[in-house]
Amino acid sequence: MSNIIFLFINNIKNSSAHVRPLEFTESFISLISLSISSINEIIKSTNFCLYINSECVFVIKKLMS
């Protein structure tokens, strides 16, 4: 009987030891995904601003000539 209890307690300890790293891994993956999404949005915004800037420069050059 005591062996069964010991095995049960051992399994609980092992399972909780595996759950915690998995939680951290899932959280870490979520943060990386969010960071990548943010970087992609920043790149899109920057590209749009550069496009608008180049259009403004083009129009100003046309007006000046």
N, C-alpha and C positions, 0 to 999 in steps of 0.2 A: 504493500500500500504506500509506504513512504517513497519507494522508487517511482511510482506513478505520479505522486505529487511533485517530486523533484523534477521529473521530465516535463510535467505540465508547467511548472514555474520557469524552467529553462526555456521552453518554447515561447512562453510569453515574453521573456526577456529578449530572446533572439528576434521575435517578430517586431517588437517595439523598436529594437535597434535598427531594423531594416526600414521601418516606416519613416522614421525621422529623416534619414538621408534622402529618401524618395520625396518627401515633402519639400526639402531644401532644393532638390534637383528640379522639381516641377516649378517651384517659385523662381529659381534661377533662370530656367528656360523661358518663363513668362517675361521676366525682366529683360532678357536678351531680345526676345521678340518685340517687346515694346520699344526698346532702344533702336532696333533696326527700323521699325516703322517710323519712329521719330526722325531718324537720320534721312530716310527716304522722303519724308515730307519736307524737311529742311532743304534737301537737294532740289526738289521740285519747285519750292518757293524761290530759291536762289536762281534757278534757271529762268523762271518766269520774270524775276526782277531784271536779270541780265538781258532778256529778250526785250522787255519794255524800254530799258535803257538804250539798247541799240536802235530801236525804232525811233526814240526821241532824237538820238544823234543824227539818224538819217533824215528826219523831218527838218531838223535845224539846219543841216547842211544844204538841203534842198531850198529852204527859205533864204539862206544866206547867198546862194548863187544866183 
